[in-house]
Amino acid sequence: MGLTRRRPGRTAKPRTDAASRRALVLATAADAWGDGLFITVTAPYYTRVLQLGAGQIAAVTAVAGVLGLLGGIAAGRLADRVGPTRIYRLVLLAQSACAAVFLLADSVLSLTLCLALVVGAERANRAVRGGLVARLATPGSRVRLRARLRAAANGAVAAGAFCGAFAIHDGTEGAFRAALAVNVLSYLAALALLAPLPPMAALSRPKTTTAAWRDHRYLAVTVLAGIMAMNIQVITVGLPLWVTLRTRAPATAAAGALLLSTLMVVFLQRRLSEGTDTAELAAARSRTAGVLLCLACCIIPLSGVLSPLPAAAVLLMATAVHTIGSIKQAACAFALSFDLSPPHAAAEYQGVFGLAAALATAFGTSATAWPSTVDGPLGWIVLGAMFLAGGALTRPVARWAQKRTIPLTDQHAPATAQQSP
């Protein structure tokens, strides 16, 4: 009888882990595709279908954003105690339900409450997904996996936005509602793509633990990360306003800059994230990210004194510099968020670190729009100085956070080694 001989050093576990990571990337892309569709059609949906004014829209989104903040922390805490796989599947179901309820909103109050549910579910998704990354990858490969997820998400958001443009072009209530209904299905598609993920039991916890939101040093790092994350609004808010109000560049220059930035993230995020695997390395490289973001802010105002084509070229050059800085900043944030959190509370800490994105969303729009309201380059120089200072301060604050007494050493094997029976 012949026996199949197994090659030395080969086991089923690496293939299982690889399939799980691939499933998470695909599910994230499906989720992000729906996000791109939702983001694209909601503004015209508010104005054309619900007949809301700009002030009402601003109030609804602000209040909903605040109400939804705690979703990430609560879901992350639950995922650490029950196991991230089960909670992530429940979160995707909750997102689908919240997106469906959103379609029923017909007043400012009901829209605010429904949007708060959508925002809270999205925060929960990010927190629990972060916990999954901590379990599916070794400490040295978590940044690479997060880079894969960000690249996939950016490409998918762009694809979703492209599809949403057809609903805007149609302009009818039926087209907008159909697009929002497809967003409901995107979460179910993401849920189906998670099938290869194994169940994971909660990790053992120390007898005494500190809630993540009470970890003041981690919160300090989170605040700095939020300041640095405002760089995203430079391309989505600041640059389009500058092009329209302060330059003679073609109106399409802003769209070209956004496309260039998206493509750079999709194709360069994984490569430029290499070597940023620990908090020490990330803190050191955050200074480089701050310098690049500051340099881009200093280049942008040059377009205000040039003729159309040179102005467009300068804006694209600034976008390229800015995007490299943004990619490096994201990689640093990935490493800091994981390396400074205890293994037994990874998802909860990811929920707290998600406050950085909330901070960037809350203040980033006004901060990046301000340079277009003042004459000359002063506004951009001040904004660039903020990024430069944020990058420089990250290293000493991260070192301060590393001196905490919370056990940070990850002694647990990732992924399937921690499966529940």
N, C-alpha and C positions, 0 to 999 in steps of 0.2 A: 504493500500500500504506500502510495506516495504522500508525503506530507508537505504542505506549503510552508516554506521557510520564510520567516519574517526577517527583514533586513535589520542588522544591529542599529540601535539608536532610533528606530522608527516606531512611533506609536500613533494611535488614532487621535490622541488629544490635540496636537497642533492643528490637524485638519478640522477638528470640531471647533476649536477656537477661531480658526480662520473663517469658517462658515458663519459663525456667530457674528464676528466683526463685519463680514460682508453683508449679512442680513441687517445689521444696525445701520450701515451706510445707506443701503437701499431704502430702508424704512424712513430714514432721515430725509432722503431726497424726495420721497413721495409726500411726506409731511411738508417739506419746504416748498414743493411745487404748489400745494394748496395755499400756503402762506403768500406766495407771490401773486396768486390769483386774487386772494382776499384783499391784500394790500392795494392792489391796482384798482379794484372796482369799488372799494368802500367809499372813497371820497366822492366820486360822482353819484354813488348810490344814496349817500346822505343828502346831497343837494338836489338831485333830480327826482328821486323817488320819495324820500322822507321830507323833502322841502325844508331842510335845516339851513340856517345861516352860518357864516364862518365862526361867529362867537359861540353859538350853540355847539358846533362841532368841537371847538377847542375845549369847551367846558366838559363835554361828554367824555372825550378822550383822556383829559387830565384826571377827572374823578375816577373813571374806570381803571386807569393805570394805577392810581393809588390803592383802590379797593382790591385789585388783583395782585398786589405785591406779595402777600403772605402765601400765595398758592405754592410757590417754589419751596419755601422753607418747610411748610407743613407736609407736602408730598415727599420731600427728601427725607424728612425725619421718619415718615412711615415706611419708606423704601428701605431704610437702614435697619428697621426692626422686623420687617416682614420678608424682604428680599426684593431686589430691584426689578426682576423680570416681570413678576406678577403685577406689581404696581404700575410699571410702564404700560403694560397692556390695558390696565384699567384707566390710566390717564388718557390713552388714545381713544378709548370708548367715550370717556367724558368729553374730550375735545370735539368728537363728532356730534355728541348730543348738544353741547353748548353752541356749536356752529349752526345746528338745526334750529335751536331756540332763537338764535340771533335773527333768523328770518321772520320771526313772529313779532319783533319789536315794531311798534307803530307810534311811539311817543318818546319824548326826551327822557323821561324817567325809565321806561321799559328798555330803551336802547342803552342807557347807562348801565343798568343792572346786567343786561345780556352781554354787553361788551366787557364788563368786569369779570363775568364768568369766563369769557373767551381768553382774556388776558391772564387770569389766574390759572386756567388750564395750560396755557402756553408756558407760563413760569414753571408749573409743575413738570411739564414735559422736559424742559431743559435741565432741571435739577435731577430728575430721575435718570435721564439719559447720561448725565455726568457720572452718576453712581454706577451705571452700567459700564461706562468707559473704564472706570477705576477697577472693575472686576474682570473685564474682558481683556485687558492689556496689562503687561508688567509695568512697574514704575518707569522704566526707561523707554517704553514705547507708547505711553499714554498721549504725549503731545503729538506724536505722529498720527495716532488714530483720531484725535480731535482735529488735526489738520485735514485729514481725509474727509471728516464730516463737514468741516467748514467749506471745503472746496466743492463737495457734492451739493451742499445746501445752497451755495451761491449760484451755481449753475442751474439748479432746480428753481430757485426763486425767479431767475431771469426768464426761464421757460414759462413759468406760471404767469409772470407779468405780460409776456408776449401773448399768451392765450387770453388774458384779461382784456387786452387791447381790442379784441374782437367784440366783446360785450360793450365796451365804451363806444366803439364805432357804430354799433347797432343803436345804442342809446335808449332802448325801450326798457320798461320795468321788467318785462319777461326775460330779457337778456341778462339783466343784472341779477335777478333772482335765480336764474339757471346757473350762472357762474358761481354764486354763493352756495347753491345746492351741490355743485360738483366739488366744492371745497369740503363739504361734509363727507363726501365719499373718499376724499384723499386720505383722511385719517383711518378709514377702514382699510384702505389699500396698504397703508403703512403697517397696520395691525397684522394683515395677512402676510406681509413680507417678514415679520418677526418670527415666523414659525420655527426656524432653526435654532432660536435662542433657547438654551436649556434653563430649567428652573434653578434658582440660586437661593440658598438659605442665607439668613442674616449672619453676619460675622459676630464672633464673641465680643462682648463689650466689657470694658473695665468696670470695677465696682462703683467707682465715682467718675462721672462724666460732667462736662460743662456744655451747656447748650451753645450751638454755633453762634447764635446772635449775641451771646455774652462774651465771646472771644474778641476782646477789643483790639488786639493786635491784628488779627485776621480782618476785622472790620476796617482797620486803617489801610491795609493793603487793598481791600475791596474799593474803598473810596478813591484811592489813587488810580486803580484800574478803571473805575468809572469815568474819571477825568480824562484819562488817555483814550477811552473808548468813544469819546465825543468826536474823535477823528472821522468816524463813519459819516456823521452829518455834514462834514466838509464837502464830500462829494454829492450827497443827496440833497442838501439844503443850501449850504454856503456858496458853492460854485455856481449852481443855476441862478441864484439871485444876483451874484456878482456879474455873470454874463449878461443878464437882462438889464441891470441897472447901471453898470459901471464900465462896460466895454462895448467895442464895436464888433466884437466877434460874432460870427453867425449864430443864430439861435440854436442850431443843431450842435454847437460845440459842447454844451452841457450834456446832451444825450451821448455824444461821442466819448466824453470823459467817463461817464457812468459805465458805458459798454467796455471801455478799455480797462477800467478798474475791476469790473466783474471778471473779465477774461484773465486778468493777471492773477486774481485770487484763485480762480479755478485751476490754473495751470502751474502756479508758483507756490501756493500755500504749503504743500507738502515738502517741497525742496527747501524753501527758505526757513522751515521750522526745524530742520535737522540741527542737532546739537543743542537744542534748548530743552533739556530733559529734567533739569533740577531747578529748585528755587534759586540757588546761587548763580547758575548760568543765566537764568531768565532775568534776575535782578541786574546782572552786569550788562546784558544785552538790551535792557529796556532803555538805557541811556542812548544807544544807537538809534532805537526807534524814535525817541524824542527828538534827536538831532534831525533825522530825516523828515519827520512831520513838521518841525519848525522851518526847515529849509523849504519845503513845499509851500508853506504859508508865506514865506518871503518871496517866492517866485510868482505866485498868483497875481499880486497887485501890478506886476510889470505889464500884464496884459491890458491894463486900463489906459495905457498911453500909446498903444500900437494900433496899426491898421488891422482890418478884419482877419486876414489870413495869418500874419505873424502872431496876432493875439491868440488865435485858435491854437497855433503851434505851441506857444508858451503855456497855455492852459493844459494841453495834453502832456507836455513835459512835466509840469507841476503835478499832474495826476499820477504819472508814472512814479515819481519820487515819493509822493504821498502814499501810494498803494504799497510800495515796498516797506515803508515805515509802518503802515497799518498791518501788513502781514506779520512783520516782526513783533509788533505790539501784541497781536492776537496770540502768537506762539508763546510770548512771555506770560500773558495772562493765563493761558492753559496750564503752563508749568506751575505757576504760583498757586493757582486754585487747587491743584491736586497735591503738590508737594508740601504745602503748609496745612493740610487737613489730615486728621487721624483716619486710618483705614476703616474703622468701625462706624464712622459717621460721614463717609464720603459724599453721599447724596445730600444730606442735610447741609453740609458745608458748600456744596455746589449751589444749593438753593440760596444760601446767604450771598455767595459770590455773584449770583444772578442779579443782586441789587445793583451791581456795577452797570449792567445794561439798562436797568431802570433809571439810574442816575443819569446816564448818558442820554436816554430818551427824554427825560424830564427837562434837562438843562441844555442839552446839546443843540437843539433847534434854535433857541434864542442866542446862544453863544456863537454859533457859526453864521447866523443871519446878521449879527451885529456889524461885522466889517463892511457890509454893503450899505449900511446906513450912515457911515462917516466918510468924509472926504479923504482921499489919499490912502497910503498903505498902513496907517496907524493901526486900524482894526486887525488886519492880518498879522502884523508884527506882534501885537498883544496876544493874539490867539496862539501864534507860534511859540511865544515865550511861555505860555501856559503848558504846552506840550513838552517843551524843553525842560521846564521845572519838574513836571510830573515824571518824566523819564529819569531825571537825575535823583529825585527823592525816592524812587521805588527801591533802589538798592539798600540804602540805610534802613528804610522801614521794613523791608523784607528780612534783613538780618535781625532786626529787633523782634520780628514775629517768630523767627526761628529759635529764639531763646526761651520760648514759652515752655511750660512744664508739661503740656499735653503730649502724650506719646505719639510721635509721627512716623516711626519706623514701620514700613509695610512688611510684615512678616507672613502675610497670607498669600497663598498661590492664587492667581487670577482665574476667573471663569469657571470651567467645569469642575475643577478640584473642590469647589465650594457648593456643588449642587445639593439641593435638598433631595431626600429619598423619594 
